[in-house]
Amino acid sequence: MYSLLFRLIFRRMDPERAHHLAFSWIRLAARVPVLRTLVAAVLAPRHRALRTEALGLCMPGPFGLAAGFDKNATGIDGLAMLGFGHVEIGTVTAQPQPGNPRQRLFRLVPDRALINRMGFNNEGSAAVAARLDARRAAFPAVVGVNIGKTKVVPEDEAVADYVTSTERLAARADYLVVNVSSPNTPGLRNLQAVEHLRPLLSAVREAADRTVTGRRVPLLVKIAPDLADEDVDTVADLAVELGLDGIIATNTTIARDGLGLATQRTEIEAIGAGGLSGAPLKARSLEVLRRLYARVGDRITLIGVGGIETAGDAWERILAGATLVQGYSGFIYAGPWWCRTINAGLAERLARSPYATLADAVGAETRKAAA
């Protein structure tokens, strides 16, 4: 049904317009009590074996929605209704900003991929904090908040910019993510260098602890797949040194070569700059995840994201070392049944596996390869 809808309607629409239309339908359904209960019963059945504890939080399953879909925390209930075990909102910046000029979102349909250069379009951390305060949850949902740098803020003022968002949002976040890996804010990826990343993460940690005194807000960093292997190792070591709670691997890629893209090269060149996500990112994201787990083991939580389309992809990330798994681009191509299919597939794989629990499966293949 959805594949027909995609071919006949969404594929013919501007991708950003299609996103807003589909998201408005999700939000509308979540506002109707009887309808949302029915939709959740069909699309979000709970599998007891998939219950996951991570970052000090309890989730109905390991599969969640990556940042970028709900930038302003407008549809958390609707997304939980569809079966996502956690929802990461954002990226949110200290100041509201419109993002880059349109057109800024593109589909590579033959590759089941997207290219975006959205540029952190969002309403700003003050507005998002107010919306989270006003939220009356229809469904329990773990909500991560992904924060980034305001575009007009110079690099030497980036720490203060992140701290402002932290002070506004930490109390409303089940976990907090520092995004230094989007390719669509000039200079942002420079902050992944350890000499910049250490003071940034330290300042955000201190601000979160100062702002929220009744609990520890888990803090994670999201990294790019384009980091060299030695830089992945350096970030992993820094995360352990600073007592970070986790790493999200990975964001979108600026690469175009070596991904086996089926879309015509002339079409890709015409699209221009932007971060590529979806199926072509699968191999490198998995490689980075395995490298991280081999480096940090169970000392911090790893979240695998990038090219996840199926239950098999999600299971592979868990075996590689991911406690949690996220997707986004696959949602665009698979539609509202996506979570149900992935969660059912994960439950089946766990039942057939030698592992008693999902936690036992985390990193099992990476450990085996290292033995």
C-alpha positions as a printed NumPy array, in Angstrom:
array([[  0.   ,   0.   ,   0.   ],
       [  2.663,   2.517,   1.033],
       [  4.915,   1.596,  -1.902],
       [  2.05 ,   2.435,  -4.263],
       [  1.409,   5.72 ,  -2.425],
       [  5.112,   6.552,  -2.645],
       [  5.277,   5.855,  -6.383],
       [  2.073,   7.694,  -7.264],
       [  2.241,  10.692,  -4.922],
       [  5.324,  11.212,  -2.761],
       [  7.907,  10.429,  -5.447],
       [  6.378,  13.116,  -7.681],
       [  6.514,  15.745,  -4.929],
       [  9.357,  17.872,  -3.704],
       [ 10.913,  15.691,  -0.959],
       [ 10.696,  18.37 ,   1.728],
       [  7.048,  19.066,   0.913],
       [  6.314,  15.336,   0.992],
       [  7.99 ,  15.101,   4.391],
       [  5.85 ,  17.891,   5.84 ],
       [  2.696,  16.359,   4.396],
       [  3.388,  12.868,   5.745],
       [  4.467,  14.225,   9.128],
       [  1.275,  16.288,   9.393],
       [ -0.774,  13.105,   8.873],
       [  1.176,  11.364,  11.636],
       [  0.632,  14.259,  14.03 ],
       [ -3.064,  14.459,  13.159],
       [ -3.602,  10.751,  13.838],
       [ -1.853,  11.099,  17.199],
       [ -4.251,  13.854,  18.27 ],
       [ -7.343,  11.606,  17.936],
       [ -7.476,   9.35 ,  21.033],
       [ -9.321,   6.371,  19.566],
       [ -7.397,   6.501,  16.29 ],
       [ -3.971,   6.726,  17.915],
       [ -4.773,   3.78 ,  20.191],
       [ -5.823,   1.705,  17.19 ],
       [ -2.769,   2.7  ,  15.126],
       [ -0.409,   1.914,  18.   ],
       [ -2.056,  -1.475,  18.549],
       [ -1.446,  -2.358,  14.899],
       [  1.944,  -0.734,  14.254],
       [  3.615,  -0.79 ,  17.66 ],
       [  3.004,  -4.159,  19.325],
       [  5.397,  -4.73 ,  22.209],
       [  7.843,  -7.629,  22.201],
       [  8.857,  -8.41 ,  25.775],
       [ 12.185,  -9.892,  24.662],
       [ 13.199,  -6.583,  23.041],
       [ 12.939,  -4.484,  26.185],
       [ 16.181,  -2.543,  26.404],
       [ 18.001,  -0.756,  29.185],
       [ 20.485,   1.804,  27.923],
       [ 21.831,   5.1  ,  29.221],
       [ 20.013,   4.389,  32.488],
       [ 16.705,   4.401,  30.59 ],
       [ 14.133,   1.688,  29.894],
       [ 12.858,   1.385,  26.325],
       [ 10.354,  -1.005,  24.72 ],
       [ 12.931,  -1.909,  22.079],
       [ 16.32 ,  -0.891,  20.72 ],
       [ 15.077,   0.683,  17.483],
       [ 14.532,   4.442,  17.432],
       [ 14.217,   7.401,  15.098],
       [ 17.365,   9.369,  14.332],
       [ 17.55 ,  13.146,  14.582],
       [ 16.45 ,  15.147,  11.563],
       [ 12.882,  13.941,  11.138],
       [ 11.309,  15.879,  14.019],
       [ 13.476,  18.954,  14.294],
       [ 11.216,  20.95 ,  16.613],
       [  9.614,  18.321,  18.875],
       [  6.224,  18.682,  17.189],
       [  5.345,  15.018,  16.68 ],
       [  6.862,  12.838,  19.413],
       [  3.569,  11.088,  20.24 ],
       [  2.891,  10.334,  16.597],
       [  6.315,   8.778,  16.154],
       [  6.002,   6.722,  19.343],
       [  2.597,   5.611,  18.03 ],
       [  4.368,   4.101,  15.01 ],
       [  6.609,   1.953,  17.203],
       [  9.885,   3.824,  17.644],
       [ 11.408,   2.872,  20.994],
       [ 13.029,   6.287,  21.317],
       [ 12.776,   9.529,  19.359],
       [ 15.72 ,  11.873,  18.907],
       [ 14.579,  15.398,  18.122],
       [ 16.607,  18.155,  16.482],
       [ 19.151,  19.147,  15.534],
       [ 18.314,  22.186,  17.689],
       [ 20.482,  25.319,  17.751],
       [ 20.652,  28.111,  20.317],
       [ 19.204,  30.627,  17.867],
       [ 16.31 ,  29.967,  15.495],
       [ 17.429,  29.714,  11.885],
       [ 15.758,  29.008,   8.535],
       [ 18.457,  26.673,   7.253],
       [ 19.824,  26.684,   3.74 ],
       [ 17.879,  27.84 ,   0.686],
       [ 15.51 ,  25.359,  -0.955],
       [ 15.76 ,  22.927,  -2.713],
       [ 17.786,  21.237,  -0.013],
       [ 16.476,  17.669,   0.201],
       [ 16.856,  15.158,  -2.633],
       [ 16.02 ,  11.498,  -3.179],
       [ 18.284,   8.982,  -4.863],
       [ 15.508,   6.451,  -5.411],
       [ 17.584,   3.737,  -7.169],
       [ 19.911,   3.789,  -4.154],
       [ 17.211,   4.116,  -1.468],
       [ 19.151,   7.142,  -0.283],
       [ 18.78 ,  10.839,   0.442],
       [ 21.023,  13.86 ,   0.064],
       [ 20.264,  16.799,   2.321],
       [ 21.751,  20.194,   2.966],
       [ 19.017,  21.372,   5.317],
       [ 21.424,  23.414,   7.454],
       [ 19.87 ,  22.854,  10.904],
       [ 16.591,  24.599,  10.099],
       [ 14.775,  24.83 ,  13.449],
       [ 12.887,  27.162,  15.768],
       [ 15.714,  27.496,  18.288],
       [ 16.306,  25.941,  21.69 ],
       [ 14.078,  28.341,  23.643],
       [ 11.032,  27.487,  21.502],
       [ 11.762,  23.759,  21.585],
       [ 12.227,  23.847,  25.372],
       [  8.838,  25.55 ,  25.753],
       [  7.2  ,  22.932,  23.523],
       [  8.713,  20.078,  25.521],
       [  7.518,  21.714,  28.745],
       [  3.985,  21.976,  27.372],
       [  3.889,  18.388,  26.071],
       [  1.316,  16.072,  27.612],
       [  2.441,  12.652,  26.486],
       [ -0.158,  10.303,  25.02 ],
       [  2.492,   7.57 ,  24.751],
       [  5.565,   7.041,  26.921],
       [  8.6  ,   7.819,  24.829],
       [ 12.291,   8.244,  25.514],
       [ 13.215,  11.605,  23.998],
       [ 16.768,  12.423,  23.012],
       [ 17.685,  16.019,  22.206],
       [ 20.326,  16.615,  19.531],
       [ 22.029,  20.026,  19.696],
       [ 24.232,  21.789,  17.155],
       [ 25.951,  25.1  ,  16.459],
       [ 24.066,  28.129,  15.204],
       [ 25.359,  28.909,  11.715],
       [ 26.126,  32.61 ,  12.315],
       [ 28.112,  31.901,  15.479],
       [ 31.872,  31.846,  14.783],
       [ 33.846,  28.742,  15.645],
       [ 35.606,  30.391,  18.591],
       [ 32.187,  31.022,  20.211],
       [ 30.809,  27.552,  19.522],
       [ 31.205,  26.289,  23.09 ],
       [ 29.06 ,  29.085,  24.515],
       [ 26.45 ,  28.443,  21.814],
       [ 26.188,  24.741,  22.734],
       [ 26.104,  25.618,  26.436],
       [ 23.12 ,  27.934,  25.875],
       [ 21.147,  25.115,  24.268],
       [ 22.246,  22.717,  27.001],
       [ 21.017,  25.048,  29.735],
       [ 17.646,  25.331,  28.027],
       [ 17.133,  21.716,  27.04 ],
       [ 18.998,  19.392,  29.399],
       [ 16.167,  19.248,  31.935],
       [ 13.724,  18.282,  29.186],
       [ 15.954,  15.602,  27.637],
       [ 16.128,  11.918,  28.509],
       [ 19.537,  12.094,  26.858],
       [ 21.529,  14.828,  25.121],
       [ 23.564,  14.548,  21.902],
       [ 26.303,  16.933,  20.767],
       [ 26.22 ,  17.016,  16.982],
       [ 29.591,  18.008,  15.528],
       [ 29.279,  15.936,  12.366],
       [ 26.723,  17.482,  10.031],
       [ 28.362,  18.581,   6.776],
       [ 25.813,  21.366,   6.239],
       [ 27.013,  23.955,   8.764],
       [ 30.32 ,  25.493,   7.656],
       [ 33.182,  24.576,   9.969],
       [ 31.101,  22.297,  12.193],
       [ 33.093,  19.152,  11.468],
       [ 36.247,  20.94 ,  12.579],
       [ 34.88 ,  20.53 ,  16.103],
       [ 35.468,  16.762,  15.857],
       [ 39.199,  17.403,  16.224],
       [ 40.111,  16.42 ,  19.769],
       [ 41.605,  19.823,  20.656],
       [ 38.186,  21.373,  19.974],
       [ 36.029,  18.459,  21.045],
       [ 37.472,  18.059,  24.551],
       [ 36.602,  21.583,  25.794],
       [ 33.237,  21.472,  24.023],
       [ 32.114,  18.188,  25.576],
       [ 33.507,  19.183,  28.965],
       [ 31.574,  22.453,  28.904],
       [ 28.325,  20.752,  27.853],
       [ 28.757,  18.116,  30.574],
       [ 29.336,  20.801,  33.197],
       [ 26.344,  22.836,  31.979],
       [ 24.062,  19.795,  32.057],
       [ 25.177,  18.902,  35.589],
       [ 24.78 ,  22.488,  36.766],
       [ 21.319,  22.829,  35.221],
       [ 19.891,  19.443,  36.214],
       [ 20.75 ,  18.47 ,  39.772],
       [ 18.233,  15.7  ,  40.445],
       [ 19.63 ,  13.224,  37.909],
       [ 22.482,  12.726,  35.491],
       [ 21.508,  13.583,  31.92 ],
       [ 23.284,  11.087,  29.621],
       [ 25.578,  12.841,  27.139],
       [ 26.582,  11.44 ,  23.752],
       [ 28.483,  12.701,  20.728],
       [ 27.524,  11.999,  17.104],
       [ 30.392,  11.47 ,  14.674],
       [ 30.81 ,  11.413,  10.904],
       [ 31.526,   8.306,   8.819],
       [ 34.174,  10.306,   6.99 ],
       [ 36.578,  10.366,   9.944],
       [ 39.823,   8.523,   9.355],
       [ 40.168,   5.346,  11.396],
       [ 42.768,   6.875,  13.679],
       [ 40.421,   9.801,  14.368],
       [ 37.62 ,   7.369,  15.241],
       [ 40.005,   5.82 ,  17.768],
       [ 40.862,   9.248,  19.169],
       [ 37.202,  10.168,  19.665],
       [ 36.569,   6.798,  21.301],
       [ 39.45 ,   7.341,  23.729],
       [ 38.263,  10.869,  24.489],
       [ 34.729,   9.663,  25.189],
       [ 36.052,   7.181,  27.735],
       [ 38.41 ,   9.754,  29.254],
       [ 35.617,  12.298,  29.752],
       [ 33.116,   9.754,  31.033],
       [ 30.745,  10.278,  28.131],
       [ 27.694,   8.019,  28.121],
       [ 27.773,   7.14 ,  24.448],
       [ 28.695,   7.684,  20.815],
       [ 26.323,   7.717,  17.85 ],
       [ 27.865,   6.243,  14.706],
       [ 27.295,   7.701,  12.222],
       [ 25.956,  10.891,  10.647],
       [ 25.648,  11.422,   6.881],
       [ 28.6  ,  11.258,   4.499],
       [ 30.011,  13.817,   2.091],
       [ 31.482,  10.989,  -0.006],
       [ 30.058,  10.077,  -3.39 ],
       [ 32.726,   7.732,  -4.736],
       [ 33.149,   4.173,  -3.543],
       [ 29.533,   3.823,  -2.435],
       [ 28.339,   1.816,  -5.431],
       [ 25.683,   4.385,  -6.318],
       [ 23.211,   3.383,  -9.016],
       [ 21.904,   6.904,  -9.57 ],
       [ 23.412,   8.559, -12.631],
       [ 26.561,  10.518, -11.829],
       [ 25.282,  13.558, -13.737],
       [ 22.181,  13.627, -11.515],
       [ 24.273,  13.417,  -8.36 ],
       [ 26.591,  16.17 ,  -9.555],
       [ 23.598,  18.354, -10.385],
       [ 22.329,  17.977,  -6.804],
       [ 25.629,  19.252,  -5.447],
       [ 26.747,  19.431,  -1.827],
       [ 25.036,  17.752,   1.1  ],
       [ 25.117,  14.778,   3.401],
       [ 24.205,  11.432,   1.875],
       [ 22.23 ,   8.966,   3.986],
       [ 20.494,   5.657,   3.397],
       [ 21.541,   2.279,   2.05 ],
       [ 24.91 ,   3.325,   0.505],
       [ 26.126,   4.386,   3.956],
       [ 25.606,   0.919,   5.42 ],
       [ 29.093,  -0.545,   5.021],
       [ 31.091,   2.408,   6.372],
       [ 28.74 ,   3.02 ,   9.308],
       [ 29.017,  -0.623,  10.28 ],
       [ 32.806,  -0.47 ,   9.954],
       [ 33.   ,   2.571,  12.247],
       [ 30.704,   0.907,  14.776],
       [ 32.823,  -2.243,  14.878],
       [ 35.954,  -0.163,  15.354],
       [ 34.389,   1.795,  18.185],
       [ 33.198,  -1.316,  19.991],
       [ 36.595,  -2.962,  19.642],
       [ 38.057,   0.162,  21.255],
       [ 35.566,   0.881,  24.05 ],
       [ 33.762,  -2.424,  24.614],
       [ 30.943,  -2.082,  27.133],
       [ 32.349,   1.005,  28.838],
       [ 30.018,   3.337,  26.94 ],
       [ 26.809,   2.905,  24.965],
       [ 27.033,   2.828,  21.182],
       [ 24.123,   3.738,  18.918],
       [ 24.304,   2.422,  15.365],
       [ 22.762,   4.479,  12.589],
       [ 23.35 ,   4.783,   8.847],
       [ 21.874,   2.629,   6.094],
       [ 19.582,   0.587,   8.333],
       [ 16.634,  -0.659,   6.297],
       [ 15.724,  -4.103,   7.607],
       [ 15.638,  -6.177,  10.767],
       [ 18.731,  -7.925,   9.429],
       [ 20.569,  -4.598,   9.272],
       [ 19.528,  -3.728,  12.832],
       [ 20.525,  -7.177,  14.133],
       [ 23.914,  -6.845,  12.431],
       [ 24.525,  -3.543,  14.253],
       [ 23.594,  -5.107,  17.582],
       [ 25.999,  -7.992,  17.02 ],
       [ 28.644,  -5.432,  16.036],
       [ 28.283,  -3.535,  19.316],
       [ 25.233,  -1.245,  19.176],
       [ 22.955,  -1.295,  22.216],
       [ 20.542,   0.982,  20.378],
       [ 19.865,   1.343,  16.666],
       [ 18.38 ,   4.277,  14.761],
       [ 17.031,   4.898,  11.288],
       [ 15.648,   7.733,   9.201],
       [ 16.065,   7.366,   5.435],
       [ 14.604,   3.853,   5.49 ],
       [ 11.421,   5.338,   6.979],
       [ 10.973,   7.483,   3.87 ],
       [ 11.118,   4.457,   1.583],
       [  9.388,   1.855,   3.785],
       [  6.59 ,   3.889,   5.351],
       [  4.549,   3.494,   8.546],
       [  4.882,  -0.313,   8.806],
       [  8.662,  -0.015,   9.049],
       [  8.98 ,  -0.194,  12.844],
       [  6.571,  -3.103,  13.141],
       [  8.537,  -5.071,  10.555],
       [ 11.924,  -4.347,  12.119],
       [ 10.818,  -5.057,  15.682],
       [  9.132,  -8.326,  14.682],
       [ 12.224,  -9.343,  12.745],
       [ 14.51 ,  -8.557,  15.666],
       [ 12.35 , -10.605,  18.027],
       [ 12.476, -13.544,  15.605],
       [ 16.251, -13.321,  15.208],
       [ 16.786, -13.144,  18.955],
       [ 14.559, -16.185,  19.485],
       [ 16.582, -18.175,  16.919],
       [ 19.941, -17.007,  18.252],
       [ 22.112, -18.546,  20.987],
       [ 21.64 , -15.428,  23.119],
       [ 19.254, -15.424,  26.068],
       [ 18.735, -11.663,  25.948],
       [ 19.291,  -8.8  ,  23.567],
       [ 21.99 ,  -7.465,  25.892],
       [ 23.898, -10.725,  25.49 ],
       [ 23.927, -10.223,  21.716],
       [ 25.433,  -6.72 ,  21.845],
       [ 28.944,  -6.874,  20.386],
       [ 28.985, -10.679,  20.203],
       [ 30.304, -10.867,  16.644],
       [ 32.935,  -8.185,  17.206],
       [ 34.162,  -9.989,  20.32 ],
       [ 34.251, -13.263,  18.418],
       [ 36.288, -11.724,  15.597],
       [ 38.796, -10.36 ,  18.111],
       [ 39.199, -13.653,  19.965]])
